[in-house]
Amino acid sequence: MAKKDAPEASATLVIGLGRFGSAVSATLDSLGREILAVEKDPTIVQRWQGRLPLVEADASNMEALEQLGAREFQNAVVGVGTSLEASVLITANLVDIGMPSIWAKATSREHGRILKRIGAHHVVYPEFDAGQRTAHLVSGRMLDYIEMDRKGFSIVKMRPPQECYGFTLDELDIRARFGVVILGVMSPGQPFEYATPHTRIDKNDIIIVSGDAELLERFAERP
């Protein structure tokens, strides 16, 4: 396998084209970012051939990483999760070659701790995060939920409580009453509007709210 030409400084190496890795690869590619996907399963390689910049290789083998020019990349995403051994070996190889930024998928907290211990800079938990997000959404009023950090600060998209209908944010004084902040409002057929004290909330609006996760839950539970 011939070594690839030197990539751009912001290029990303994505290892493993399962559901997580393929989603990362396809999204980066659609954004016009330079990527190189690496997959060892020839069946999966064939599925993605011609759709992504792609190399068939076993990234748990250091020699294979060297041959595809992994040292020239600034970012790597390890999408391998089903095999703990492969995930750890690939991450360790990337650490050994001095990869500046390593994002690694973990399937459990124990898996994530191992990846962190061997040098992964960022560990993501797709299944856990999706489950947690769904738990926040099933109540009905929340339409989207993003946890910004593990300390509880979050941003949600939600329908406003009835008591907000027809009032401006200045009149509602949401922050003082509920401890959360309305960042913006989306009215039907209108562009997104950043919130000001004069922003009025109507029944059919969607509001973007930030704050502590527990306070957001309480606010979303109001009738």
N, C-alpha and C positions, 0 to 999 in steps of 0.2 A: 504494500500500500504506500503510495507516494505521499510525501509530506505536502500539506496544503499551503497555498500562498499565505503570507502573513495577513491576518485579519485586521479590521479597524480596531482602534483602542477600546471601543465600547462593545465589541463583539461578545456574544454569549455562546458557550458550549452547553448544549442540553443533552444529558445522558439518560437514555431510556425513553421510549416512545409509547408508554402506557397512556392511560387516560390523562394523568396529570402532566407528564412530559410532553405529550402531543398537544395538549391545550396551551402550555407555555410556548412551545415552538411555533405553533400556528399563529398565536396572538402576536408574538414578537415579530414574526415574518410579515404579518399584515400591517404592523406599525412601521415597516421599513427598516427594522433593526437587522444588523448582520448577525446571523446565527449559523451554527453547525450542529445538527442533530446527530447523535451517535446511538446506534442500536445494534445489538448482537444477534437478534432473532431475524433470520432471513425472510420469514413470512411477513413480519411487521415492516421490515425494510422495503419489501416489494409493495406493500400497501401504500407507503408514503413516497415511494420513488417518483420523482418528477414534481412533487408537491412542495417539498422542502429541500434545502441544502442538507444532504444526508450522507453519512458514512457508515458502512457496516463494520463494526469492530467491537471487541470486548474491552471495555474501559477498566475492568478490574485487572487487566494486564498492563503494567507500566510501559512496556515496550510499544504497545498499541497506541497508548496516549501520546507517547513521544513522536511516533510516526505521523499522527494526524495533526501535530503542531499545537498540542494543548497549551504549551507554555506561552504561546502568543496571545491567548485569550485573557480578558480581564475578569470575566464572570463565568461561573459554571453553575448549572442547575442539575442536581442528581435526582432524577425522577424515579429511580429504581426503589421500590418499596417492598415488593413481595419476598425478596431474598435479602435477609438481614446481612448475611455474609457478603454478598455482592455490594450492597449499599455501603457497608463499612469499608471494604477494600477500595472501592472507587473513590470514596471521600478521602481516605488516607492517601491514595495516590495523588489526588489533587492538592492535598496539603503538602506532600513531599515535593511537588514541582513548584510550589510557591504561588498557587492560584490566589489572586488578590481578594476575590469575593466568591464564596461558596455557599450556595443555597441547596439544602438537602431535605428531601421529603422523608418524614418519619411516620410510621404506622402506629406507634405507641409512645408513651412518655419515656419508657425505658430505652427504646430505640433512639429517641431524640437525645437523651442524656449521653448515650454512647457517641452519637455523631458530634455533639458539642465537645465532648471530652477529647476527641481525636482531632478537632480543629475546624469543624464547620462553623462558618460565621453566622449563618441564619438557618434555623430549622423550622420547617412548616409542617402542619398537621392537617392535610386537606379534609380527611374524613371527620376528624374531631371538630374542626372549624365549621364545616358544613352542618354538622349535627347541632352544634351550639347555636349557629345562626338560625336554623330552622326552629329550634326551641323558642327563640325570641319572637319569631314571626307567627307562630300558630295561634297566638291570642287574637289575631284579627286586625288590630288597628295598625300595627307596624307592617310596613311594606318592604323594608330593607333594613339591615342591621350590620354595622361595621364596628368591630372592637378595635380601637386604635392601639391599645397596649394592655398588658396583663394586669394593670392596676385598676381597670374598670372604666376608663374613659372611652366613650363610644359615640358614634354618630348614627342616627336613625332617620329613615324616611317614613312618615306616618300620616294618618288622617288626624285632623285636629279634634280634640274633645269638644263636645257640644257647647260648653261654657265659653269657648273662644269665638264662636260664630258672631260675626258682625262687629267685633271689637278690634281696635288697633293694639299693637304690641305695647305701646305706652300705657294704654288703659288697662291692659291685662297684667302687666308687671310680672311676667312669667318667671323670670330669674329669681326675684325676691320670694315669690309664692311657692315655687316648685323646685328651685335649684338647678334648672336646666336653661339652655339658651337656644332660641329659635334663630337659626342662621339664614334661612331663606324660605321662600314660598313659591310653589308652582301652582298657578291657576290654570284651569282648563283652557287650552288654546292660546296660552300666553307664555312668553319665554320665562326662564327662571329669574327670580327677583331676589337680590340680597335684601335681608330684612333691615328695616329702619324703624325707629319708634312710631312712624306714621303708617307702617304696613298694616293693612286690615286683613283679618282672617275670615274667610267665608266657608260655608259648609262643604263645598266641593273642592277646596284647596288641598294640596299636599304640602306638608311642612317638613323642613329639614331641621333636626334638633340635635344638640350635642350636650354631653354631660356625663355624670356618673351613671353607670349601667343600672344600678338599683333605683336611682331617682328617675331615670328614663322609663323604667318599667312601671313605676307608680304613676307617672304622668300619662303613659299610654293606656293605663287601666281605668282612667277617669272616664265617666260616661259621656 
